[in-house]
Amino acid sequence: MIACRQVAKALANHRYYELPWYRRIPMFIHIRLCVMCGKYHQQIVDVQRGVHDYLEHEDAGDIETHVHLSDEAKARIAEAMEQK
C-alpha cells in the first residue's frame, strides 16, 4: 500500500496524472480508502477548478476589477473583526 505522504506529495506536485498506470491504480485505491487523502484530493480538485474558472472569466472579461465597498460595509467588517 502507498503511504499517505507519497500520495500527498504526488498530488501537491501535480504528478498524479504523469505516473504510469501501474502506479496510478494503487494511488487511486488509496485515495478512495483513506479519508484524509480523499479530502485532500477533493480540496486540490476544487482549487484547480476554481483557478480554471477564474482564468476563463478573466479571458472573457467578466471579472469586475474595481469593486468598492460602501462605508457601512467597511464598518460592519471592522466591527466583526474587533469582536473576534
PDB file with SEQRES, HELIX, SHEET and CRYST1 records, atoms N, CA, C and O in Angstrom:
SEQRES   1 A   84  MET ILE ALA CYS ARG GLN VAL ALA LYS ALA LEU ALA ASN          
SEQRES   2 A   84  HIS ARG TYR TYR GLU LEU PRO TRP TYR ARG ARG ILE PRO          
SEQRES   3 A   84  MET PHE ILE HIS ILE ARG LEU CYS VAL MET CYS GLY LYS          
SEQRES   4 A   84  TYR HIS GLN GLN ILE VAL ASP VAL GLN ARG GLY VAL HIS          
SEQRES   5 A   84  ASP TYR LEU GLU HIS GLU ASP ALA GLY ASP ILE GLU THR          
SEQRES   6 A   84  HIS VAL HIS LEU SER ASP GLU ALA LYS ALA ARG ILE ALA          
SEQRES   7 A   84  GLU ALA MET GLU GLN LYS                                      
HELIX    1 AA1 CYS A    4  ALA A   12  1                                   9    
HELIX    2 AA2 TRP A   21  LEU A   33  1                                  13    
HELIX    3 AA3 VAL A   35  ALA A   60  1                                  26    
HELIX    4 AA4 ASP A   71  GLN A   83  1                                  13    
CRYST1    1.000    1.000    1.000  90.00  90.00  90.00 P 1           1          
ATOM      1  N   MET A   1       0.846  -1.181   0.000  1.00  0.00           N  
ATOM      2  CA  MET A   1       0.000   0.000   0.000  1.00  0.00           C  
ATOM      3  C   MET A   1       0.891   1.244   0.000  1.00  0.00           C  
ATOM      4  O   MET A   1       1.948   1.260   0.631  1.00  0.00           O  
ATOM      5  N   ILE A   2       0.467   2.253  -0.693  1.00  0.00           N  
ATOM      6  CA  ILE A   2       1.196   3.513  -0.775  1.00  0.00           C  
ATOM      7  C   ILE A   2       0.925   4.318   0.493  1.00  0.00           C  
ATOM      8  O   ILE A   2      -0.193   4.310   1.009  1.00  0.00           O  
ATOM      9  N   ALA A   3       1.931   5.001   0.987  1.00  0.00           N  
ATOM     10  CA  ALA A   3       1.798   5.810   2.189  1.00  0.00           C  
ATOM     11  C   ALA A   3       1.121   7.143   1.875  1.00  0.00           C  
ATOM     12  O   ALA A   3       1.193   7.643   0.752  1.00  0.00           O  
ATOM     13  N   CYS A   4       0.471   7.701   2.878  1.00  0.00           N  
ATOM     14  CA  CYS A   4      -0.211   8.990   2.721  1.00  0.00           C  
ATOM     15  C   CYS A   4       0.769  10.080   2.289  1.00  0.00           C  
ATOM     16  O   CYS A   4       0.421  10.946   1.487  1.00  0.00           O  
ATOM     17  N   ARG A   5       1.967  10.040   2.808  1.00  0.00           N  
ATOM     18  CA  ARG A   5       2.965  11.048   2.463  1.00  0.00           C  
ATOM     19  C   ARG A   5       3.278  11.023   0.965  1.00  0.00           C  
ATOM     20  O   ARG A   5       3.434  12.073   0.341  1.00  0.00           O  
ATOM     21  N   GLN A   6       3.367   9.831   0.397  1.00  0.00           N  
ATOM     22  CA  GLN A   6       3.646   9.716  -1.039  1.00  0.00           C  
ATOM     23  C   GLN A   6       2.478  10.244  -1.865  1.00  0.00           C  
ATOM     24  O   GLN A   6       2.674  10.919  -2.876  1.00  0.00           O  
ATOM     25  N   VAL A   7       1.272   9.933  -1.428  1.00  0.00           N  
ATOM     26  CA  VAL A   7       0.077  10.405  -2.136  1.00  0.00           C  
ATOM     27  C   VAL A   7       0.010  11.930  -2.079  1.00  0.00           C  
ATOM     28  O   VAL A   7      -0.214  12.581  -3.099  1.00  0.00           O  
ATOM     29  N   ALA A   8       0.206  12.498  -0.888  1.00  0.00           N  
ATOM     30  CA  ALA A   8       0.138  13.955  -0.731  1.00  0.00           C  
ATOM     31  C   ALA A   8       1.200  14.647  -1.584  1.00  0.00           C  
ATOM     32  O   ALA A   8       0.930  15.673  -2.208  1.00  0.00           O  
ATOM     33  N   LYS A   9       2.390  14.089  -1.607  1.00  0.00           N  
ATOM     34  CA  LYS A   9       3.466  14.693  -2.395  1.00  0.00           C  
ATOM     35  C   LYS A   9       3.140  14.654  -3.883  1.00  0.00           C  
ATOM     36  O   LYS A   9       3.349  15.637  -4.594  1.00  0.00           O  
ATOM     37  N   ALA A  10       2.626  13.516  -4.356  1.00  0.00           N  
ATOM     38  CA  ALA A  10       2.275  13.397  -5.775  1.00  0.00           C  
ATOM     39  C   ALA A  10       1.136  14.348  -6.141  1.00  0.00           C  
ATOM     40  O   ALA A  10       1.156  14.958  -7.210  1.00  0.00           O  
ATOM     41  N   LEU A  11       0.144  14.476  -5.259  1.00  0.00           N  
ATOM     42  CA  LEU A  11      -0.979  15.372  -5.535  1.00  0.00           C  
ATOM     43  C   LEU A  11      -0.541  16.833  -5.494  1.00  0.00           C  
ATOM     44  O   LEU A  11      -0.980  17.634  -6.320  1.00  0.00           O  
ATOM     45  N   ALA A  12       0.314  17.184  -4.548  1.00  0.00           N  
ATOM     46  CA  ALA A  12       0.757  18.568  -4.425  1.00  0.00           C  
ATOM     47  C   ALA A  12       1.635  18.985  -5.596  1.00  0.00           C  
ATOM     48  O   ALA A  12       1.616  20.146  -6.003  1.00  0.00           O  
ATOM     49  N   ASN A  13       2.387  18.068  -6.128  1.00  0.00           N  
ATOM     50  CA  ASN A  13       3.282  18.379  -7.239  1.00  0.00           C  
ATOM     51  C   ASN A  13       2.625  18.184  -8.598  1.00  0.00           C  
ATOM     52  O   ASN A  13       3.286  18.313  -9.628  1.00  0.00           O  
ATOM     53  N   HIS A  14       1.346  17.879  -8.613  1.00  0.00           N  
ATOM     54  CA  HIS A  14       0.603  17.659  -9.854  1.00  0.00           C  
ATOM     55  C   HIS A  14       1.216  16.536 -10.686  1.00  0.00           C  
ATOM     56  O   HIS A  14       1.170  16.583 -11.916  1.00  0.00           O  
ATOM     57  N   ARG A  15       1.770  15.562 -10.053  1.00  0.00           N  
ATOM     58  CA  ARG A  15       2.395  14.460 -10.777  1.00  0.00           C  
ATOM     59  C   ARG A  15       1.522  13.223 -10.822  1.00  0.00           C  
ATOM     60  O   ARG A  15       1.929  12.190 -11.354  1.00  0.00           O  
ATOM     61  N   TYR A  16       0.340  13.318 -10.273  1.00  0.00           N  
ATOM     62  CA  TYR A  16      -0.555  12.169 -10.219  1.00  0.00           C  
ATOM     63  C   TYR A  16      -0.871  11.636 -11.615  1.00  0.00           C  
ATOM     64  O   TYR A  16      -0.846  10.425 -11.837  1.00  0.00           O  
ATOM     65  N   TYR A  17      -1.162  12.515 -12.534  1.00  0.00           N  
ATOM     66  CA  TYR A  17      -1.560  12.085 -13.877  1.00  0.00           C  
ATOM     67  C   TYR A  17      -0.365  11.740 -14.758  1.00  0.00           C  
ATOM     68  O   TYR A  17      -0.529  11.147 -15.824  1.00  0.00           O  
ATOM     69  N   GLU A  18       0.834  12.107 -14.318  1.00  0.00           N  
ATOM     70  CA  GLU A  18       2.027  11.781 -15.079  1.00  0.00           C  
ATOM     71  C   GLU A  18       2.555  10.386 -14.765  1.00  0.00           C  
ATOM     72  O   GLU A  18       3.402   9.862 -15.488  1.00  0.00           O  
ATOM     73  N   LEU A  19       2.057   9.791 -13.695  1.00  0.00           N  
ATOM     74  CA  LEU A  19       2.541   8.473 -13.301  1.00  0.00           C  
ATOM     75  C   LEU A  19       2.048   7.405 -14.274  1.00  0.00           C  
ATOM     76  O   LEU A  19       0.992   7.566 -14.884  1.00  0.00           O  
ATOM     77  N   PRO A  20       2.799   6.324 -14.422  1.00  0.00           N  
ATOM     78  CA  PRO A  20       2.315   5.219 -15.253  1.00  0.00           C  
ATOM     79  C   PRO A  20       1.104   4.565 -14.596  1.00  0.00           C  
ATOM     80  O   PRO A  20       0.907   4.699 -13.388  1.00  0.00           O  
ATOM     81  N   TRP A  21       0.308   3.872 -15.365  1.00  0.00           N  
ATOM     82  CA  TRP A  21      -0.953   3.308 -14.886  1.00  0.00           C  
ATOM     83  C   TRP A  21      -0.753   2.362 -13.705  1.00  0.00           C  
ATOM     84  O   TRP A  21      -1.598   2.309 -12.811  1.00  0.00           O  
ATOM     85  N   TYR A  22       0.347   1.618 -13.685  1.00  0.00           N  
ATOM     86  CA  TYR A  22       0.553   0.655 -12.604  1.00  0.00           C  
ATOM     87  C   TYR A  22       0.914   1.343 -11.281  1.00  0.00           C  
ATOM     88  O   TYR A  22       0.872   0.702 -10.231  1.00  0.00           O  
ATOM     89  N   ARG A  23       1.261   2.615 -11.311  1.00  0.00           N  
ATOM     90  CA  ARG A  23       1.480   3.395 -10.085  1.00  0.00           C  
ATOM     91  C   ARG A  23       0.235   4.210  -9.726  1.00  0.00           C  
ATOM     92  O   ARG A  23      -0.017   4.487  -8.554  1.00  0.00           O  
ATOM     93  N   ARG A  24      -0.550   4.596 -10.759  1.00  0.00           N  
ATOM     94  CA  ARG A  24      -1.763   5.382 -10.513  1.00  0.00           C  
ATOM     95  C   ARG A  24      -2.852   4.567  -9.855  1.00  0.00           C  
ATOM     96  O   ARG A  24      -3.582   5.083  -9.009  1.00  0.00           O  
ATOM     97  N   ILE A  25      -2.977   3.299 -10.226  1.00  0.00           N  
ATOM     98  CA  ILE A  25      -4.054   2.469  -9.686  1.00  0.00           C  
ATOM     99  C   ILE A  25      -3.947   2.318  -8.169  1.00  0.00           C  
ATOM    100  O   ILE A  25      -4.944   2.529  -7.479  1.00  0.00           O  
ATOM    101  N   PRO A  26      -2.769   1.958  -7.613  1.00  0.00           N  
ATOM    102  CA  PRO A  26      -2.686   1.897  -6.147  1.00  0.00           C  
ATOM    103  C   PRO A  26      -2.932   3.251  -5.481  1.00  0.00           C  
ATOM    104  O   PRO A  26      -3.498   3.316  -4.390  1.00  0.00           O  
ATOM    105  N   MET A  27      -2.506   4.327  -6.137  1.00  0.00           N  
ATOM    106  CA  MET A  27      -2.743   5.649  -5.573  1.00  0.00           C  
ATOM    107  C   MET A  27      -4.235   5.977  -5.592  1.00  0.00           C  
ATOM    108  O   MET A  27      -4.758   6.536  -4.628  1.00  0.00           O  
ATOM    109  N   PHE A  28      -4.911   5.639  -6.667  1.00  0.00           N  
ATOM    110  CA  PHE A  28      -6.350   5.861  -6.760  1.00  0.00           C  
ATOM    111  C   PHE A  28      -7.078   5.067  -5.676  1.00  0.00           C  
ATOM    112  O   PHE A  28      -7.995   5.582  -5.038  1.00  0.00           O  
ATOM    113  N   ILE A  29      -6.674   3.825  -5.470  1.00  0.00           N  
ATOM    114  CA  ILE A  29      -7.287   2.993  -4.431  1.00  0.00           C  
ATOM    115  C   ILE A  29      -7.041   3.611  -3.054  1.00  0.00           C  
ATOM    116  O   ILE A  29      -7.943   3.659  -2.217  1.00  0.00           O  
ATOM    117  N   HIS A  30      -5.828   4.077  -2.831  1.00  0.00           N  
ATOM    118  CA  HIS A  30      -5.511   4.696  -1.548  1.00  0.00           C  
ATOM    119  C   HIS A  30      -6.379   5.933  -1.314  1.00  0.00           C  
ATOM    120  O   HIS A  30      -6.892   6.127  -0.212  1.00  0.00           O  
ATOM    121  N   ILE A  31      -6.545   6.766  -2.336  1.00  0.00           N  
ATOM    122  CA  ILE A  31      -7.362   7.975  -2.205  1.00  0.00           C  
ATOM    123  C   ILE A  31      -8.806   7.612  -1.884  1.00  0.00           C  
ATOM    124  O   ILE A  31      -9.467   8.318  -1.123  1.00  0.00           O  
ATOM    125  N   ARG A  32      -9.295   6.530  -2.451  1.00  0.00           N  
ATOM    126  CA  ARG A  32     -10.674   6.112  -2.190  1.00  0.00           C  
ATOM    127  C   ARG A  32     -10.852   5.525  -0.795  1.00  0.00           C  
ATOM    128  O   ARG A  32     -11.918   5.663  -0.196  1.00  0.00           O  
ATOM    129  N   LEU A  33      -9.820   4.874  -0.277  1.00  0.00           N  
ATOM    130  CA  LEU A  33      -9.940   4.205   1.018  1.00  0.00           C  
ATOM    131  C   LEU A  33      -9.549   5.100   2.196  1.00  0.00           C  
ATOM    132  O   LEU A  33     -10.119   4.971   3.279  1.00  0.00           O  
ATOM    133  N   CYS A  34      -8.610   5.983   2.006  1.00  0.00           N  
ATOM    134  CA  CYS A  34      -8.107   6.837   3.082  1.00  0.00           C  
ATOM    135  C   CYS A  34      -8.941   8.125   3.136  1.00  0.00           C  
ATOM    136  O   CYS A  34      -8.989   8.875   2.162  1.00  0.00           O  
ATOM    137  N   VAL A  35      -9.579   8.371   4.245  1.00  0.00           N  
ATOM    138  CA  VAL A  35     -10.458   9.534   4.377  1.00  0.00           C  
ATOM    139  C   VAL A  35      -9.678  10.835   4.222  1.00  0.00           C  
ATOM    140  O   VAL A  35     -10.109  11.742   3.510  1.00  0.00           O  
ATOM    141  N   MET A  36      -8.545  10.923   4.881  1.00  0.00           N  
ATOM    142  CA  MET A  36      -7.768  12.166   4.834  1.00  0.00           C  
ATOM    143  C   MET A  36      -7.228  12.454   3.433  1.00  0.00           C  
ATOM    144  O   MET A  36      -7.295  13.591   2.965  1.00  0.00           O  
ATOM    145  N   CYS A  37      -6.701  11.445   2.773  1.00  0.00           N  
ATOM    146  CA  CYS A  37      -6.181  11.645   1.411  1.00  0.00           C  
ATOM    147  C   CYS A  37      -7.325  11.953   0.442  1.00  0.00           C  
ATOM    148  O   CYS A  37      -7.150  12.727  -0.499  1.00  0.00           O  
ATOM    149  N   GLY A  38      -8.484  11.354   0.668  1.00  0.00           N  
ATOM    150  CA  GLY A  38      -9.645  11.647  -0.163  1.00  0.00           C  
ATOM    151  C   GLY A  38     -10.077  13.097  -0.039  1.00  0.00           C  
ATOM    152  O   GLY A  38     -10.402  13.741  -1.036  1.00  0.00           O  
ATOM    153  N   LYS A  39     -10.080  13.616   1.198  1.00  0.00           N  
ATOM    154  CA  LYS A  39     -10.436  15.020   1.417  1.00  0.00           C  
ATOM    155  C   LYS A  39      -9.403  15.946   0.791  1.00  0.00           C  
ATOM    156  O   LYS A  39      -9.746  16.954   0.174  1.00  0.00           O  
ATOM    157  N   TYR A  40      -8.136  15.588   0.959  1.00  0.00           N  
ATOM    158  CA  TYR A  40      -7.067  16.403   0.393  1.00  0.00           C  
ATOM    159  C   TYR A  40      -7.165  16.430  -1.133  1.00  0.00           C  
ATOM    160  O   TYR A  40      -7.001  17.481  -1.753  1.00  0.00           O  
ATOM    161  N   HIS A  41      -7.428  15.292  -1.719  1.00  0.00           N  
ATOM    162  CA  HIS A  41      -7.582  15.207  -3.171  1.00  0.00           C  
ATOM    163  C   HIS A  41      -8.747  16.081  -3.627  1.00  0.00           C  
ATOM    164  O   HIS A  41      -8.634  16.789  -4.628  1.00  0.00           O  
ATOM    165  N   GLN A  42      -9.860  16.037  -2.908  1.00  0.00           N  
ATOM    166  CA  GLN A  42     -11.021  16.833  -3.280  1.00  0.00           C  
ATOM    167  C   GLN A  42     -10.728  18.323  -3.163  1.00  0.00           C  
ATOM    168  O   GLN A  42     -11.184  19.111  -3.991  1.00  0.00           O  
ATOM    169  N   GLN A  43      -9.968  18.716  -2.139  1.00  0.00           N  
ATOM    170  CA  GLN A  43      -9.597  20.118  -1.990  1.00  0.00           C  
ATOM    171  C   GLN A  43      -8.734  20.586  -3.160  1.00  0.00           C  
ATOM    172  O   GLN A  43      -8.913  21.689  -3.675  1.00  0.00           O  
ATOM    173  N   ILE A  44      -7.806  19.741  -3.568  1.00  0.00           N  
ATOM    174  CA  ILE A  44      -6.949  20.101  -4.699  1.00  0.00           C  
ATOM    175  C   ILE A  44      -7.778  20.227  -5.970  1.00  0.00           C  
ATOM    176  O   ILE A  44      -7.575  21.152  -6.756  1.00  0.00           O  
ATOM    177  N   VAL A  45      -8.702  19.311  -6.172  1.00  0.00           N  
ATOM    178  CA  VAL A  45      -9.567  19.371  -7.357  1.00  0.00           C  
ATOM    179  C   VAL A  45     -10.397  20.648  -7.330  1.00  0.00           C  
ATOM    180  O   VAL A  45     -10.546  21.308  -8.358  1.00  0.00           O  
ATOM    181  N   ASP A  46     -10.940  21.006  -6.168  1.00  0.00           N  
ATOM    182  CA  ASP A  46     -11.757  22.217  -6.060  1.00  0.00           C  
ATOM    183  C   ASP A  46     -10.938  23.474  -6.346  1.00  0.00           C  
ATOM    184  O   ASP A  46     -11.416  24.379  -7.030  1.00  0.00           O  
ATOM    185  N   VAL A  47      -9.719  23.539  -5.835  1.00  0.00           N  
ATOM    186  CA  VAL A  47      -8.862  24.706  -6.078  1.00  0.00           C  
ATOM    187  C   VAL A  47      -8.515  24.801  -7.558  1.00  0.00           C  
ATOM    188  O   VAL A  47      -8.565  25.883  -8.143  1.00  0.00           O  
ATOM    189  N   GLN A  48      -8.164  23.673  -8.162  1.00  0.00           N  
ATOM    190  CA  GLN A  48      -7.822  23.686  -9.584  1.00  0.00           C  
ATOM    191  C   GLN A  48      -9.020  24.111 -10.433  1.00  0.00           C  
ATOM    192  O   GLN A  48      -8.864  24.858 -11.399  1.00  0.00           O  
ATOM    193  N   ARG A  49     -10.205  23.639 -10.076  1.00  0.00           N  
ATOM    194  CA  ARG A  49     -11.413  24.021 -10.810  1.00  0.00           C  
ATOM    195  C   ARG A  49     -11.689  25.513 -10.648  1.00  0.00           C  
ATOM    196  O   ARG A  49     -12.070  26.183 -11.608  1.00  0.00           O  
ATOM    197  N   GLY A  50     -11.497  26.039  -9.428  1.00  0.00           N  
ATOM    198  CA  GLY A  50     -11.706  27.465  -9.188  1.00  0.00           C  
ATOM    199  C   GLY A  50     -10.747  28.323  -9.980  1.00  0.00           C  
ATOM    200  O   GLY A  50     -11.144  29.332 -10.563  1.00  0.00           O  
ATOM    201  N   VAL A  51      -9.486  27.930 -10.006  1.00  0.00           N  
ATOM    202  CA  VAL A  51      -8.495  28.684 -10.783  1.00  0.00           C  
ATOM    203  C   VAL A  51      -8.826  28.623 -12.266  1.00  0.00           C  
ATOM    204  O   VAL A  51      -8.720  29.627 -12.971  1.00  0.00           O  
ATOM    205  N   HIS A  52      -9.224  27.459 -12.737  1.00  0.00           N  
ATOM    206  CA  HIS A  52      -9.581  27.316 -14.150  1.00  0.00           C  
ATOM    207  C   HIS A  52     -10.767  28.210 -14.492  1.00  0.00           C  
ATOM    208  O   HIS A  52     -10.749  28.901 -15.510  1.00  0.00           O  
ATOM    209  N   ASP A  53     -11.801  28.202 -13.646  1.00  0.00           N  
ATOM    210  CA  ASP A  53     -12.967  29.050 -13.892  1.00  0.00           C  
ATOM    211  C   ASP A  53     -12.600  30.528 -13.854  1.00  0.00           C  
ATOM    212  O   ASP A  53     -13.083  31.311 -14.672  1.00  0.00           O  
ATOM    213  N   TYR A  54     -11.749  30.913 -12.908  1.00  0.00           N  
ATOM    214  CA  TYR A  54     -11.321  32.308 -12.812  1.00  0.00           C  
ATOM    215  C   TYR A  54     -10.592  32.736 -14.086  1.00  0.00           C  
ATOM    216  O   TYR A  54     -10.850  33.809 -14.632  1.00  0.00           O  
ATOM    217  N   LEU A  55      -9.689  31.890 -14.544  1.00  0.00           N  
ATOM    218  CA  LEU A  55      -8.940  32.232 -15.752  1.00  0.00           C  
ATOM    219  C   LEU A  55      -9.841  32.331 -16.975  1.00  0.00           C  
ATOM    220  O   LEU A  55      -9.621  33.178 -17.841  1.00  0.00           O  
ATOM    221  N   GLU A  56     -10.856  31.469 -17.054  1.00  0.00           N  
ATOM    222  CA  GLU A  56     -11.812  31.557 -18.165  1.00  0.00           C  
ATOM    223  C   GLU A  56     -12.557  32.888 -18.133  1.00  0.00           C  
ATOM    224  O   GLU A  56     -12.712  33.543 -19.163  1.00  0.00           O  
ATOM    225  N   HIS A  57     -13.023  33.291 -16.934  1.00  0.00           N  
ATOM    226  CA  HIS A  57     -13.756  34.550 -16.812  1.00  0.00           C  
ATOM    227  C   HIS A  57     -12.844  35.750 -17.036  1.00  0.00           C  
ATOM    228  O   HIS A  57     -13.271  36.774 -17.570  1.00  0.00           O  
ATOM    229  N   GLU A  58     -11.594  35.616 -16.627  1.00  0.00           N  
ATOM    230  CA  GLU A  58     -10.645  36.703 -16.849  1.00  0.00           C  
ATOM    231  C   GLU A  58     -10.401  36.908 -18.341  1.00  0.00           C  
ATOM    232  O   GLU A  58     -10.340  38.042 -18.817  1.00  0.00           O  
ATOM    233  N   ASP A  59     -10.262  35.804 -19.077  1.00  0.00           N  
ATOM    234  CA  ASP A  59     -10.066  35.909 -20.521  1.00  0.00           C  
ATOM    235  C   ASP A  59     -11.286  36.493 -21.217  1.00  0.00           C  
ATOM    236  O   ASP A  59     -11.160  37.210 -22.210  1.00  0.00           O  
ATOM    237  N   ALA A  60     -12.468  36.182 -20.692  1.00  0.00           N  
ATOM    238  CA  ALA A  60     -13.698  36.685 -21.300  1.00  0.00           C  
ATOM    239  C   ALA A  60     -13.998  38.128 -20.888  1.00  0.00           C  
ATOM    240  O   ALA A  60     -14.856  38.777 -21.487  1.00  0.00           O  
ATOM    241  N   GLY A  61     -13.300  38.631 -19.872  1.00  0.00           N  
ATOM    242  CA  GLY A  61     -13.540  39.998 -19.414  1.00  0.00           C  
ATOM    243  C   GLY A  61     -14.723  40.121 -18.490  1.00  0.00           C  
ATOM    244  O   GLY A  61     -15.271  41.213 -18.337  1.00  0.00           O  
ATOM    245  N   ASP A  62     -15.134  39.032 -17.867  1.00  0.00           N  
ATOM    246  CA  ASP A  62     -16.304  39.040 -16.983  1.00  0.00           C  
ATOM    247  C   ASP A  62     -15.988  39.450 -15.551  1.00  0.00           C  
ATOM    248  O   ASP A  62     -16.902  39.609 -14.742  1.00  0.00           O  
ATOM    249  N   ILE A  63     -14.727  39.622 -15.228  1.00  0.00           N  
ATOM    250  CA  ILE A  63     -14.340  39.875 -13.846  1.00  0.00           C  
ATOM    251  C   ILE A  63     -14.326  41.371 -13.592  1.00  0.00           C  
ATOM    252  O   ILE A  63     -13.727  42.140 -14.344  1.00  0.00           O  
ATOM    253  N   GLU A  64     -14.989  41.765 -12.529  1.00  0.00           N  
ATOM    254  CA  GLU A  64     -15.038  43.171 -12.134  1.00  0.00           C  
ATOM    255  C   GLU A  64     -13.763  43.492 -11.366  1.00  0.00           C  
ATOM    256  O   GLU A  64     -13.546  42.960 -10.278  1.00  0.00           O  
ATOM    257  N   THR A  65     -12.938  44.336 -11.908  1.00  0.00           N  
ATOM    258  CA  THR A  65     -11.654  44.625 -11.275  1.00  0.00           C  
ATOM    259  C   THR A  65     -11.734  45.769 -10.272  1.00  0.00           C  
ATOM    260  O   THR A  65     -10.858  45.894  -9.416  1.00  0.00           O  
ATOM    261  N   HIS A  66     -12.750  46.593 -10.357  1.00  0.00           N  
ATOM    262  CA  HIS A  66     -12.862  47.743  -9.463  1.00  0.00           C  
ATOM    263  C   HIS A  66     -14.089  47.577  -8.573  1.00  0.00           C  
ATOM    264  O   HIS A  66     -15.133  48.186  -8.807  1.00  0.00           O  
ATOM    265  N   VAL A  67     -13.943  46.750  -7.561  1.00  0.00           N  
ATOM    266  CA  VAL A  67     -15.034  46.517  -6.627  1.00  0.00           C  
ATOM    267  C   VAL A  67     -14.786  47.387  -5.399  1.00  0.00           C  
ATOM    268  O   VAL A  67     -13.697  47.375  -4.825  1.00  0.00           O  
ATOM    269  N   HIS A  68     -15.806  48.138  -5.007  1.00  0.00           N  
ATOM    270  CA  HIS A  68     -15.675  49.038  -3.868  1.00  0.00           C  
ATOM    271  C   HIS A  68     -16.747  48.703  -2.848  1.00  0.00           C  
ATOM    272  O   HIS A  68     -17.899  48.444  -3.197  1.00  0.00           O  
ATOM    273  N   LEU A  69     -16.351  48.712  -1.584  1.00  0.00           N  
ATOM    274  CA  LEU A  69     -17.301  48.511  -0.500  1.00  0.00           C  
ATOM    275  C   LEU A  69     -17.847  49.856  -0.042  1.00  0.00           C  
ATOM    276  O   LEU A  69     -17.158  50.875  -0.086  1.00  0.00           O  
ATOM    277  N   SER A  70     -19.089  49.835   0.394  1.00  0.00           N  
ATOM    278  CA  SER A  70     -19.655  51.057   0.967  1.00  0.00           C  
ATOM    279  C   SER A  70     -19.042  51.273   2.345  1.00  0.00           C  
ATOM    280  O   SER A  70     -18.455  50.364   2.932  1.00  0.00           O  
ATOM    281  N   ASP A  71     -19.187  52.481   2.842  1.00  0.00           N  
ATOM    282  CA  ASP A  71     -18.653  52.793   4.171  1.00  0.00           C  
ATOM    283  C   ASP A  71     -19.332  51.944   5.243  1.00  0.00           C  
ATOM    284  O   ASP A  71     -18.696  51.549   6.220  1.00  0.00           O  
ATOM    285  N   GLU A  72     -20.621  51.665   5.060  1.00  0.00           N  
ATOM    286  CA  GLU A  72     -21.345  50.826   6.016  1.00  0.00           C  
ATOM    287  C   GLU A  72     -20.779  49.408   6.036  1.00  0.00           C  
ATOM    288  O   GLU A  72     -20.603  48.817   7.101  1.00  0.00           O  
ATOM    289  N   ALA A  73     -20.501  48.877   4.868  1.00  0.00           N  
ATOM    290  CA  ALA A  73     -19.948  47.523   4.783  1.00  0.00           C  
ATOM    291  C   ALA A  73     -18.568  47.461   5.429  1.00  0.00           C  
ATOM    292  O   ALA A  73     -18.248  46.498   6.126  1.00  0.00           O  
ATOM    293  N   LYS A  74     -17.758  48.480   5.199  1.00  0.00           N  
ATOM    294  CA  LYS A  74     -16.430  48.533   5.820  1.00  0.00           C  
ATOM    295  C   LYS A  74     -16.545  48.575   7.338  1.00  0.00           C  
ATOM    296  O   LYS A  74     -15.784  47.912   8.042  1.00  0.00           O  
ATOM    297  N   ALA A  75     -17.495  49.355   7.837  1.00  0.00           N  
ATOM    298  CA  ALA A  75     -17.693  49.465   9.282  1.00  0.00           C  
ATOM    299  C   ALA A  75     -18.149  48.133   9.870  1.00  0.00           C  
ATOM    300  O   ALA A  75     -17.684  47.741  10.940  1.00  0.00           O  
ATOM    301  N   ARG A  76     -19.054  47.433   9.183  1.00  0.00           N  
ATOM    302  CA  ARG A  76     -19.525  46.117   9.666  1.00  0.00           C  
ATOM    303  C   ARG A  76     -18.379  45.115   9.714  1.00  0.00           C  
ATOM    304  O   ARG A  76     -18.273  44.336  10.661  1.00  0.00           O  
ATOM    305  N   ILE A  77     -17.528  45.130   8.706  1.00  0.00           N  
ATOM    306  CA  ILE A  77     -16.393  44.205   8.673  1.00  0.00           C  
ATOM    307  C   ILE A  77     -15.420  44.523   9.801  1.00  0.00           C  
ATOM    308  O   ILE A  77     -14.937  43.617  10.479  1.00  0.00           O  
ATOM    309  N   ALA A  78     -15.128  45.814  10.006  1.00  0.00           N  
ATOM    310  CA  ALA A  78     -14.216  46.207  11.064  1.00  0.00           C  
ATOM    311  C   ALA A  78     -14.776  45.822  12.438  1.00  0.00           C  
ATOM    312  O   ALA A  78     -14.038  45.356  13.307  1.00  0.00           O  
ATOM    313  N   GLU A  79     -16.071  46.018  12.624  1.00  0.00           N  
ATOM    314  CA  GLU A  79     -16.711  45.657  13.888  1.00  0.00           C  
ATOM    315  C   GLU A  79     -16.670  44.151  14.126  1.00  0.00           C  
ATOM    316  O   GLU A  79     -16.417  43.703  15.244  1.00  0.00           O  
ATOM    317  N   ALA A  80     -16.914  43.383  13.089  1.00  0.00           N  
ATOM    318  CA  ALA A  80     -16.889  41.921  13.216  1.00  0.00           C  
ATOM    319  C   ALA A  80     -15.470  41.424  13.528  1.00  0.00           C  
ATOM    320  O   ALA A  80     -15.296  40.457  14.271  1.00  0.00           O  
ATOM    321  N   MET A  81     -14.469  42.085  12.962  1.00  0.00           N  
ATOM    322  CA  MET A  81     -13.094  41.691  13.230  1.00  0.00           C  
ATOM    323  C   MET A  81     -12.677  42.024  14.654  1.00  0.00           C  
ATOM    324  O   MET A  81     -11.912  41.280  15.267  1.00  0.00           O  
ATOM    325  N   GLU A  82     -13.168  43.123  15.179  1.00  0.00           N  
ATOM    326  CA  GLU A  82     -12.841  43.522  16.548  1.00  0.00           C  
ATOM    327  C   GLU A  82     -13.483  42.590  17.567  1.00  0.00           C  
ATOM    328  O   GLU A  82     -12.923  42.367  18.640  1.00  0.00           O  
ATOM    329  N   GLN A  83     -14.657  42.042  17.243  1.00  0.00           N  
ATOM    330  CA  GLN A  83     -15.354  41.155  18.163  1.00  0.00           C  
ATOM    331  C   GLN A  83     -14.662  39.807  18.303  1.00  0.00           C  
ATOM    332  O   GLN A  83     -14.809  39.135  19.323  1.00  0.00           O  
ATOM    333  N   LYS A  84     -13.926  39.419  17.305  1.00  0.00           N  
ATOM    334  CA  LYS A  84     -13.280  38.100  17.359  1.00  0.00           C  
ATOM    335  C   LYS A  84     -11.922  38.194  17.853  1.00  0.00           C  
ATOM    336  O   LYS A  84     -11.233  37.179  17.962  1.00  0.00           O  
TER     337      LYS A  84                                                      
END                                                                             
